[in-house]
């Protein structure tokens, strides 16, 4: 069975070939370093970058917080932000058709306590969310904006 990395590479390869035929390119931000975020740090008390002045200009990951304390997990931007930088791409050539970014979800485990999400924890939360979304759908609750905002 292919790994997540192999699946991701297969999708990127197909997309690059498809876009190349049309004179377009697809960019990726945050993929070169793998799980290494270099000199960027995360403040586990705030769920945001440890040094926002350093990390918000060209972030290596799209950072968001997942609060699992409620009935349904809720994903929100950190530090009460309304928007956040998600990556960087040089678009000067005018041929960019899209941008893929890596994400770094931080689980809110308590007031002022965040932990980085491991791949196994991410899979668990994804399964839990999927089950609860279907349960909400069965109950007639069609508004998922409260879940992923």
Buried (B, 14 or more C-beta within 10 A) or exposed (E): EEEEEEEBEEEBEEBBEEBEEEEBBBBBBBBEEEEEBEEBEBBBEBBBBBEBEEBBEEBBBBBBBBBBEEEBBBBBBBBEEEEBBBBBBEEEEEEBBEBBBBBBBBBBEEEEEBBBBEEEBBEEBEEEBEEBBEEBEEEEEEEEEEBBE
